[in-house]
Amino acid sequence: MQSLSVGELAKRSGLAVSALHFYEKKGLIRSVRNAGNQRRYARDALRRLAVIRVAQRVGVPLASVRFAFASLPDGRTPTRAEWAKMSAVWRNELDARIRDLQQLRDQLVDCIGCGCLSLRRCRLSNPGDALGALGDGPQRWSGT
């Protein structure tokens, strides 16, 4: 199996060398060092990078990608069935995020229309007055 240099992988994937190093540091792709101490990547890194790019484009966090890749044997890219499993999990996460964003969008319209700018009663900054029991003041901002 022919390996790729970091420059070749960058050119083939359309990613910057710094991005490849970042993904490697995060454990998403792997390299080996040759006799000259240069990084060499297996060709399967191209497919892993394609999966990473698709996942990022739809808003899947890299931690979720790393978790999905951890279930694969080393040195192998996802099969069609494994990709289907990964994308189904990510789809559920995305559906939940979309619902949350739609709810926030709808509440934002109400907030602008209300005009109260009350942090105590605002449904966006204090849903259900959850912070009211903690007393007055900046409960959310203190040390967190």
Backbone bond lengths (Angstrom), bond angles and torsions (degrees), N, CA, C in turn:
res aa  C-N    CA-C-N  psi(-1)  N-CA   C-N-CA  omega(-1)  CA-C   N-CA-C  phi
1 M - - - 1.456 - - 1.531 108.96 -
2 Q 1.311 115.52 125.25 1.453 120.69 -179.65 1.523 109.48 -77.98
3 S 1.324 115.91 135.19 1.464 119.91 178.81 1.522 109.44 -98.61
4 L 1.314 114.83 165.09 1.465 122.09 -178.60 1.520 110.00 -114.60
5 S 1.309 115.88 140.48 1.470 119.64 172.13 1.521 108.04 -73.80
6 V 1.306 116.45 167.45 1.463 119.47 179.44 1.529 110.67 -62.84
7 G 1.332 117.01 -36.30 1.463 120.75 177.77 1.520 112.11 -66.28
8 E 1.346 116.40 -41.99 1.461 120.38 177.89 1.521 111.11 -65.25
9 L 1.332 116.26 -41.56 1.466 119.89 178.72 1.527 110.78 -64.27
10 A 1.321 116.48 -40.42 1.463 120.63 178.06 1.529 110.51 -62.03
11 K 1.322 116.02 -45.36 1.469 120.01 -179.38 1.524 111.21 -64.48
12 R 1.322 117.36 -45.87 1.466 121.33 -177.91 1.521 112.65 -67.92
13 S 1.345 116.51 -34.81 1.467 119.98 -176.54 1.522 112.82 -89.36
14 G 1.337 116.79 -18.21 1.460 119.91 -176.46 1.529 112.99 78.68
15 L 1.325 116.88 14.50 1.467 121.91 -179.77 1.520 110.20 -106.51
16 A 1.303 115.82 154.31 1.464 121.16 176.28 1.525 109.69 -72.12
17 V 1.309 116.09 151.02 1.465 121.37 176.86 1.530 110.04 -56.46
18 S 1.315 116.84 -39.30 1.474 120.03 179.61 1.531 111.09 -62.40
19 A 1.329 117.67 -34.88 1.473 121.00 177.25 1.526 110.20 -66.79
20 L 1.324 116.41 -39.96 1.467 120.24 178.43 1.527 110.57 -63.07
21 H 1.318 116.18 -43.54 1.461 120.01 177.73 1.531 110.46 -62.87
22 F 1.321 116.34 -39.79 1.469 121.04 178.08 1.527 110.63 -61.70
23 Y 1.330 116.95 -48.41 1.463 120.45 -179.93 1.527 111.14 -63.46
24 E 1.311 116.45 -35.49 1.459 119.39 177.57 1.529 110.52 -67.62
25 K 1.313 116.23 -42.77 1.469 120.26 178.32 1.529 111.10 -61.48
26 K 1.325 116.97 -33.49 1.467 122.26 179.05 1.529 112.86 -81.24
27 G 1.331 117.16 -3.00 1.456 120.93 177.26 1.521 114.65 81.81
28 L 1.322 117.39 19.35 1.461 121.01 -178.33 1.526 112.65 -89.69
29 I 1.324 116.69 -29.09 1.468 122.12 173.98 1.520 107.30 -133.83
30 R 1.342 114.92 162.26 1.464 119.70 -178.80 1.515 110.33 -128.42
31 S 1.329 114.73 151.02 1.456 120.34 172.76 1.523 108.21 -131.82
32 V 1.296 114.09 163.21 1.458 121.05 171.10 1.527 105.93 -121.48
33 R 1.305 115.23 159.54 1.471 119.33 178.82 1.527 109.24 -100.97
34 N 1.322 115.36 137.16 1.462 118.94 176.81 1.529 109.43 -86.74
35 A 1.318 116.45 -174.65 1.467 121.26 -177.31 1.526 111.63 -60.58
36 G 1.323 117.06 -28.54 1.466 121.52 178.55 1.523 112.65 -89.45
37 N 1.326 117.43 11.18 1.466 124.95 179.08 1.529 112.70 64.76
38 Q 1.326 116.28 27.96 1.458 120.89 177.01 1.524 109.12 -97.82
39 R 1.327 115.59 145.27 1.460 120.51 178.34 1.526 110.21 -68.74
40 R 1.320 114.26 140.01 1.456 121.54 173.24 1.526 107.79 -134.01
41 Y 1.328 114.98 134.41 1.458 121.74 -177.25 1.520 109.28 -114.12
42 A 1.319 115.95 139.39 1.458 120.45 172.96 1.525 107.88 -69.59
43 R 1.309 116.09 156.07 1.462 120.55 -177.48 1.530 112.52 -63.01
44 D 1.326 116.90 -24.42 1.466 119.14 179.34 1.520 111.91 -64.67
45 A 1.329 117.82 -15.63 1.469 120.50 176.95 1.529 110.47 -61.29
46 L 1.337 117.04 -30.74 1.471 119.74 178.09 1.524 111.59 -61.51
47 R 1.323 116.15 -42.93 1.464 118.96 179.96 1.526 110.53 -69.11
48 R 1.328 116.88 -41.47 1.468 119.78 177.18 1.527 110.36 -59.33
49 L 1.317 116.39 -41.86 1.467 119.76 178.74 1.522 110.85 -64.82
50 A 1.319 117.42 -36.77 1.471 120.26 177.22 1.527 109.98 -63.04
51 V 1.329 116.99 -42.86 1.470 120.91 178.21 1.527 109.80 -62.79
52 I 1.325 116.70 -44.04 1.471 121.05 179.77 1.522 110.30 -59.78
53 R 1.322 116.82 -45.52 1.471 120.25 -177.97 1.526 111.88 -64.01
54 V 1.326 116.70 -41.78 1.469 120.00 178.40 1.530 109.29 -64.02
55 A 1.324 115.92 -46.25 1.465 120.25 -179.53 1.524 110.96 -59.54
56 Q 1.321 116.87 -45.62 1.467 119.39 179.68 1.525 111.43 -65.05
57 R 1.299 116.50 -37.41 1.475 119.68 -178.19 1.526 111.76 -61.48
58 V 1.333 116.71 -33.73 1.457 119.50 179.78 1.532 112.09 -95.40
59 G 1.331 116.75 5.52 1.463 119.90 173.23 1.512 115.85 91.90
60 V 1.326 118.29 16.24 1.462 120.53 177.74 1.532 107.91 -78.46
61 P 1.319 117.83 126.37 1.468 119.99 179.98 1.530 111.73 -65.03
62 L 1.325 116.35 149.34 1.460 120.70 179.68 1.525 111.73 -60.15
63 A 1.318 117.64 -30.08 1.462 120.51 178.08 1.532 110.38 -61.97
64 S 1.320 117.14 -37.56 1.470 120.98 177.60 1.527 110.91 -68.70
65 V 1.325 116.24 -37.63 1.468 120.15 177.59 1.528 109.33 -65.51
66 R 1.313 116.50 -45.60 1.470 120.76 179.29 1.533 110.73 -59.87
67 F 1.332 116.88 -42.31 1.459 121.52 178.35 1.528 110.57 -60.98
68 A 1.329 116.74 -43.53 1.464 120.79 179.44 1.528 110.76 -65.73
69 F 1.327 117.10 -42.77 1.462 120.99 179.28 1.525 111.39 -65.66
70 A 1.319 117.84 -29.32 1.468 121.35 -177.95 1.527 111.37 -63.57
71 S 1.323 117.17 -23.54 1.463 120.14 179.65 1.523 112.38 -80.78
72 L 1.326 117.16 -9.00 1.464 121.22 -179.33 1.525 110.44 -91.75
73 P 1.312 117.65 144.92 1.467 119.12 174.01 1.521 110.20 -61.81
74 D 1.324 116.80 147.29 1.472 120.85 -179.18 1.524 111.08 -56.38
75 G 1.291 114.45 143.62 1.449 120.20 174.91 1.512 114.98 75.61
76 R 1.315 118.66 15.80 1.456 120.37 -179.49 1.520 109.95 -132.29
77 T 1.288 115.24 144.02 1.458 120.78 177.80 1.516 109.30 -91.59
78 P 1.319 117.09 164.54 1.469 119.73 -179.99 1.524 111.89 -64.23
79 T 1.321 115.31 138.93 1.464 120.37 171.47 1.530 107.91 -78.09
80 R 1.297 116.71 175.12 1.462 120.96 178.09 1.540 110.50 -59.95
81 A 1.336 116.57 -41.78 1.470 120.63 179.91 1.531 111.00 -66.85
82 E 1.333 116.16 -40.63 1.471 119.51 178.87 1.524 111.02 -67.31
83 W 1.337 116.13 -38.29 1.459 119.51 176.41 1.527 109.96 -62.63
84 A 1.323 117.42 -39.89 1.464 121.09 178.98 1.526 110.40 -61.30
85 K 1.340 117.56 -41.70 1.470 120.66 178.08 1.517 111.14 -64.34
86 M 1.341 116.06 -47.52 1.473 120.04 179.95 1.518 111.06 -59.35
87 S 1.329 115.46 -48.13 1.462 118.33 -175.70 1.529 111.51 -68.20
88 A 1.341 117.98 -29.80 1.465 119.96 177.24 1.520 110.63 -66.40
89 V 1.326 117.43 -42.50 1.467 121.11 177.16 1.519 109.30 -62.89
90 W 1.330 116.29 -47.52 1.460 120.01 -178.75 1.531 110.87 -64.69
91 R 1.308 117.23 -33.86 1.467 120.17 178.44 1.528 110.44 -62.43
92 N 1.326 116.16 -44.07 1.467 119.67 177.83 1.523 111.18 -61.13
93 E 1.326 117.18 -42.66 1.468 121.17 177.95 1.525 110.67 -62.73
94 L 1.334 116.14 -42.61 1.462 120.38 179.54 1.521 111.71 -66.56
95 D 1.330 117.24 -40.41 1.465 120.53 177.47 1.528 110.52 -59.74
96 A 1.329 116.90 -42.74 1.468 120.52 178.60 1.528 110.56 -64.51
97 R 1.327 116.71 -41.76 1.470 120.19 179.42 1.521 111.15 -65.52
98 I 1.322 116.92 -38.46 1.469 121.17 178.01 1.523 110.16 -63.61
99 R 1.343 116.80 -44.39 1.476 119.63 177.37 1.526 110.74 -59.46
100 D 1.330 117.16 -44.16 1.468 121.08 179.28 1.529 111.14 -61.84
101 L 1.326 116.39 -43.53 1.466 119.94 -179.60 1.523 111.71 -67.11
102 Q 1.323 117.00 -37.97 1.466 119.45 177.27 1.524 110.50 -64.54
103 Q 1.323 116.36 -40.68 1.462 119.67 178.36 1.526 110.48 -64.87
104 L 1.327 117.26 -42.62 1.469 119.95 177.34 1.521 111.12 -62.83
105 R 1.330 116.54 -41.25 1.462 120.14 178.52 1.518 110.72 -59.84
106 D 1.324 116.91 -45.59 1.457 120.79 -179.23 1.524 111.31 -65.60
107 Q 1.311 117.21 -37.70 1.461 120.53 178.60 1.522 111.16 -70.80
108 L 1.325 116.44 -31.92 1.458 120.18 179.03 1.521 110.04 -63.29
109 V 1.317 116.91 -41.28 1.460 120.63 178.06 1.531 109.48 -60.11
110 D 1.349 116.79 -44.82 1.458 120.48 177.89 1.522 110.98 -61.44
111 C 1.310 116.38 -40.08 1.459 121.08 -177.20 1.528 110.78 -65.10
112 I 1.316 115.96 -44.40 1.460 119.32 179.73 1.524 109.82 -64.45
113 G 1.328 116.22 -41.18 1.463 120.39 179.11 1.516 112.08 -66.19
114 C 1.335 116.98 -33.90 1.461 121.23 -177.97 1.527 110.55 -68.31
115 G 1.322 116.02 -50.16 1.453 120.10 178.57 1.508 115.36 75.90
116 C 1.322 118.86 5.62 1.459 119.85 -175.45 1.527 112.42 -72.10
117 L 1.319 117.03 -31.33 1.454 122.64 -177.02 1.517 112.65 53.24
118 S 1.304 117.31 29.49 1.454 122.54 179.86 1.514 110.41 -88.35
119 L 1.312 116.57 115.54 1.454 119.92 177.89 1.522 110.69 -71.40
120 R 1.317 116.91 -21.59 1.454 120.00 -179.43 1.528 111.30 -73.72
121 R 1.336 118.08 -39.47 1.458 121.37 -175.28 1.518 114.20 -104.65
122 C 1.305 117.72 -11.50 1.465 121.74 -172.31 1.523 111.51 -60.57
123 R 1.348 115.93 130.25 1.462 121.09 179.79 1.525 111.86 -72.03
124 L 1.331 117.59 -20.45 1.460 119.43 179.01 1.525 112.44 -84.58
125 S 1.324 116.78 -48.54 1.460 118.75 -176.53 1.522 113.20 -85.21
126 N 1.341 117.38 -18.27 1.462 121.01 -177.91 1.524 109.73 -146.61
127 P 1.350 117.15 68.11 1.461 119.67 -176.09 1.524 112.37 -58.13
128 G 1.327 116.24 130.46 1.456 121.22 178.58 1.513 113.72 63.95
129 D 1.334 117.48 19.40 1.464 122.90 -177.94 1.532 110.89 51.34
130 A 1.327 116.44 40.05 1.465 122.11 -178.44 1.518 112.43 -61.39
131 L 1.317 117.18 -27.36 1.459 119.98 -177.94 1.526 112.75 -90.14
132 G 1.323 116.65 -8.93 1.459 120.20 -177.64 1.515 113.36 -59.35
133 A 1.322 116.99 -34.80 1.460 120.93 -178.88 1.528 112.51 -69.29
134 L 1.317 116.67 -16.95 1.462 120.34 -178.31 1.528 112.83 -86.78
135 G 1.322 116.69 -4.62 1.464 120.70 178.98 1.511 112.21 95.84
136 D 1.324 113.89 -178.45 1.461 120.47 -178.74 1.525 110.74 -75.10
137 G 1.305 114.68 164.72 1.464 120.11 175.46 1.528 112.02 101.68
138 P 1.324 114.39 177.69 1.463 120.72 -174.97 1.528 112.14 -79.76
139 Q 1.308 117.78 73.75 1.467 122.51 -177.37 1.521 112.59 -60.76
140 R 1.299 115.74 -40.58 1.462 120.64 -175.54 1.523 112.29 -73.07
141 W 1.291 118.50 -27.07 1.456 120.89 -172.07 1.508 114.18 -95.95
142 S 1.291 120.17 -8.69 1.454 121.53 -174.71 1.527 111.43 -81.67
143 G 1.322 115.94 100.51 1.455 123.08 172.97 1.511 116.67 75.18
144 T 1.326 119.75 5.39 1.465 119.43 179.15 1.500 110.98 -123.53
